Amino acid sequence: MKIRATTKLLNIAGIKPIKDLSDPLEELPGEWYAASVSLLRQGKLAVHFLHYPTYISILIPGKSLNKIIPLLPVKVSAFLNRHGYEILEPEFKLNSKPEIYTTNSRSMLGHLNQIRYNLEYHFALAYTVNDIDYDWLEDIHFDYLFGGKNLGRRYIKPVEILDKLVKNRISNN
């Protein structure tokens, strides 16, 4: 599992930044981009994982990447099952050893920042940190519109990408 984290997140975890200049993986298992997000309470953070090429968002409360990475496979599996895409779970290779690098894509950083603004709005509406429904926040970004040149289209949603992956998997079997 390849994870590309922001410098801030790597510094919090005490991980030395390692550059990997390879092109993003266009097919599964893909790679995860990770950034810290403030819960708008002093000292409270979460880590936002954004998957490329599917653009699914996973949120895990906590500060340290070292403590959060073991939780990522469970959260991704729960997300895929919640939306009916459990057939794709083996292709994500969630149990593979994590490889952590610095981010290499400005467009993915832009997507992370754009989603962060939306997340922080929802965090501000919560009375306490315990009132934040991370699954619901992941679900609303499942229907989020991403710009760029994906699958020959200018705009695309994660649900459309996963539908196409399922269709391709079924037609190949």
C-alpha positions in Angstrom: 0.0 0.0 0.0 1.6 3.2 -1.1 0.9 6.3 1.0 1.9 9.8 0.0 1.7 12.1 3.0 2.1 15.9 3.3 5.3 17.2 4.9 3.3 18.4 8.0 1.9 14.9 8.6 5.3 13.3 8.2 6.8 15.8 10.7 4.0 15.0 13.2 4.8 11.3 12.9 8.5 11.8 13.0 9.0 10.1 9.6 11.8 11.3 7.4 10.4 12.5 4.0 11.3 10.2 1.1 10.6 11.2 -2.4 9.2 8.9 -5.0 9.0 10.5 -8.4 7.1 7.7 -10.1 3.8 8.5 -11.8 0.6 7.9 -9.8 -0.8 4.4 -10.2 -3.7 4.7 -12.6 -5.3 1.4 -11.7 -5.9 -0.5 -8.5 -4.3 -0.8 -5.9 -3.6 2.8 -6.6 -2.1 5.0 -3.8 -3.3 7.0 -0.9 -2.7 10.7 -0.3 -2.8 11.7 3.3 -3.1 15.1 5.1 -3.9 16.2 8.6 -7.2 18.1 9.1 -8.0 20.2 12.2 -11.1 19.2 14.1 -11.3 22.9 15.1 -10.7 22.0 18.7 -7.3 22.8 20.3 -4.9 19.9 19.7 -7.5 17.7 17.9 -6.7 16.4 14.5 -7.8 13.8 12.0 -6.0 12.3 9.0 -7.8 12.5 5.7 -6.8 9.8 3.2 -7.8 10.4 -0.5 -7.3 7.4 -2.8 -6.1 7.8 -6.4 -7.6 6.8 -8.9 -10.9 6.2 -7.1 -11.0 9.5 -5.1 -12.7 7.9 -2.1 -12.1 9.7 1.2 -11.3 8.0 4.5 -11.2 9.9 7.8 -9.5 8.7 10.9 -9.3 10.8 14.0 -5.8 11.2 15.5 -2.5 12.9 14.9 0.2 10.3 14.2 0.4 8.6 10.9 2.2 5.7 12.7 -0.9 5.0 14.8 -3.4 5.6 12.1 -2.1 3.5 9.3 -3.0 0.1 10.9 -6.6 1.4 11.1 -6.8 2.3 7.4 -7.5 -1.2 6.0 -10.4 -1.6 8.4 -11.9 1.8 7.5 -11.5 1.2 3.7 -13.1 -2.3 4.0 -16.0 -0.8 6.0 -16.4 2.0 3.4 -16.5 -0.5 0.5 -18.9 -2.8 2.3 -21.2 0.1 3.3 -21.5 1.1 -0.4 -21.7 -2.4 -1.9 -18.3 -2.5 -3.5 -16.9 -5.4 -1.4 -16.1 -7.2 -4.7 -13.2 -4.6 -5.2 -11.7 -5.0 -1.8 -9.0 -7.6 -2.8 -7.8 -5.2 -5.6 -7.0 -2.5 -3.1 -4.3 -4.8 -1.5 -5.1 -3.3 2.0 -3.0 -5.8 3.9 0.2 -5.1 1.9 3.1 -3.4 3.8 2.7 0.4 3.8 5.3 2.4 1.8 5.3 6.1 2.9 6.5 8.9 0.6 6.1 12.6 0.2 3.3 13.8 -2.0 4.1 14.3 -5.7 1.0 15.6 -7.2 -0.2 19.2 -7.0 -3.6 18.3 -8.3 -4.1 15.7 -5.6 -3.0 18.3 -3.0 -5.5 20.7 -4.4 -8.2 18.0 -4.0 -7.1 17.4 -0.4 -7.3 21.1 0.4 -10.7 21.6 -1.3 -12.2 18.7 0.7 -10.5 19.9 3.9 -12.4 23.2 3.6 -15.7 21.2 3.4 -14.7 18.9 6.3 -13.7 21.9 8.5 -17.2 23.4 7.9 -18.8 20.2 9.1 -16.4 20.0 12.1 -17.4 23.5 13.1 -21.1 22.5 13.2 -20.4 19.7 15.7 -20.9 20.6 19.3 -18.1 18.3 20.5 -15.5 16.0 18.8 -17.6 13.0 19.9 -20.5 14.4 17.7 -18.5 14.1 14.5 -19.8 11.3 12.3 -16.8 10.3 10.2 -18.7 7.7 8.2 -21.3 10.3 7.1 -18.5 12.7 6.1 -16.9 9.9 4.0 -20.3 9.2 2.4 -21.0 12.8 1.4 -17.7 12.9 -0.4 -18.5 9.7 -2.2 -20.8 11.8 -4.4 -18.3 14.7 -4.6 -17.6 16.1 -8.1 -13.8 16.0 -9.0 -12.4 18.0 -11.9 -9.7 16.9 -14.1 -9.2 14.5 -17.0 -10.4 11.2 -15.6 -11.6 8.3 -17.8 -11.9 10.8 -20.7 -14.3 13.1 -18.8 -13.8 16.5 -17.4 -15.7 15.9 -14.2 -16.2 12.6 -12.3 -17.5 11.3 -9.0 -16.0 8.5 -7.0 -19.2 6.5 -7.3 -18.9 6.6 -11.1 -15.3 5.4 -10.9 -16.1 2.5 -8.7 -19.1 1.5 -10.8 -16.9 1.3 -13.8 -14.3 -0.7 -12.0 -17.0 -3.2 -10.9 -18.3 -3.4 -14.4 -14.8 -4.1 -15.8 -14.2 -6.7 -13.2 -17.4 -8.5 -13.9 -16.9 -8.4 -17.7 -13.3 -9.8 -17.3 -14.6 -12.8 -15.3 
